[in-house]
Amino acid sequence: MFASISQVVELQKTRGSRTPQPPLYGIYDAHTFIRNGDTLPPVITDSTRWRKLLVDVNDRVSIKYMNDKLERIGFRPDTVAKTITMFSLADTARKSLLHYTQPAKDELVFRGRLRDDSIHIHMKKFNHNDFLLIKRGYHWINERPFSR
């Protein structure tokens, strides 16, 4: 019994609610995406424009593209120099360096070179309280159907 409890406590520290949050922790929505000087509109068939950035683990992030493709990539922020090193987990030798600023508490702006392209991305932090399950709550019994 002691072994099971200690294992659960250790998992809480490495993967659970007691895990230290990485810098820039959160979910960000890409509002403006400029690549090589061209502003890309948020078209749902675009496979290269970011829709969301999910920062939840220290050394990786998830990028959700407009076509709903999800990609996990390496992510190393330097909060002193305000830079981020990003790289593919399959090819760690090819790295991209981005500079970031936080004009407001809930905003993030990236500038730099991502792979072979120059980018400028303006992102706004998603409020976790806006998730439908948190906002509406869970109901065991629905008096009438709930369809979004």
C-alpha angles and dihedrals in degrees: 000000000000091000092053093049094047090049091053091048091051092049090052089057095048104033109003139073093296093060112118110250116242122237112279090021114180148064116290129195116214107232100169123026118182119180121182090344095307120113109225115215118226097260112166093222094058110113096189105046116090120238099177141004116208116198109185109127128054100243104024141051134189121232117200112200126209091260089057094254111147122211128185113210138173114266127187116175122195105202094189097053091031092231134130127206112208127186142163114261088224094052111030093169094069105071133176123210119211130181117217137196132187107215089178135010092262098039134084127186122194124197129174143061121323109189102314098337133086110230141189114188126180113198135183123207116248114233109236090213089067093070108116095233092053095041097045099027128220119292122196090197125031114204089204131011117277113214123167 
